[in-house]
Structure formats: structure tokens, C-alpha cells
Amino acid sequence: MSEEALIENPSNLIRETRTNFSIVNDTEALSNISKNLNELQRIVKEKLDRKSNELSQSESALEKNEARLDTLRRARTESGSGQLQGGSSEDVLEMARELESLERRLVELRQEVDRGLEQLIEKNADDGKVQELEESQTEDPEHRTNVLKIQLYRSLGVVLDADNNRALISKDGTLDVVPVGGDASAYFRTKYLWDRI
């Protein structure tokens, strides 16, 4: 059909325009993207939880070894001879090596947790773009208000992790995890969050 005929007949123009777009396919693609992002978020969260558990175990082992090392050092100082009796000197050296190994492992785990949190923040930013596309189709003023609030938080470096009731704050190259749930009043939580920003 010619352009002039389409301009003169608006109903044909609308029909022609609708056939050029596949809303169903676009909606399905957005839905698939959203599902994939949710799955990615779940996987990243599981990895972060595992690494956090490993980190806490390593920290507790490090604290125990530091306490043992301090005890041995005190015993050595109290003996006044400068040398420990029997195999205690070897124990101190072994514990020092073990402590050094644990410290290296702790640093590695912290780096892995930081990388995981950065991935989660990036994923949440991508997830936000998909949500913005879906939300642009709605005309609910309250919904738009919530979207603007979330965009404001993200522009300040804050990503809300609603599943875990916490906020991830990226500031000066560091990443803070701030709990936003609990028994505290809304005023206290808001003030605490703004103080961290």
C-alpha cells in the first residue's frame, strides 16, 4: 500500500504499524531476561553466602591461632630464658607459618567476597534496566515514585537487596553492607543509612 493511501486511511496505517511490531515476542524476551537475571542473582547470592561462611571460619581459626601464639609468647617471656623448653620453639614457628597461611587465605576470601558483591551490584543495575523497561509500560503514579526513589539510591551508590533486608553502599572504593530490617524505627534506619552514605 502506498504512503498516501496509508495517510488517508488511519485504520490501515494502524494495522500496518501493528504488523511491524511483535509485542508478544518483546514481552517474552523481557520475561526471559528477567528470569535469567533472577537465576544469576540467586547463583551469585549462593556463592557470596558460601564465601562469607568460609571467611568467618577462617577468621575464627585465625583468632584461635593468634590466641595460642600469644599464650606461647607470654610463656616464653615469663620463662626469662628467651628460649622455650623442649619443642615449644618449633610449635611457635609452626603456628607462625599456620597463622601466615590463614592470613593469606583470609585476604583471598575477602577479595572473593568483594568481587561477588561487585557482581551483585552490577547485576542489580542490569536488573534495574529491565525493570525500568517493564515499568515504563505502567502508568501507576505510586509505581513511578518508587522507581524514582530506587534510581536516586542507585545514583548515590546504594543498591537495595530486598531479599536479605540490607543495602549495599559503594563509597570511595569500599563496599558497606547495611542492614535495613529489624526492630529499629524507620527514622533510625534512615538516619543510619544516610550517615553511611
Beta strands, then each sheet from edge to edge (+ up, - down):
strand 1: 158-161
strand 2: 166-171
strand 3: 174-179
sheet 1: 1+ 2- 3+
end
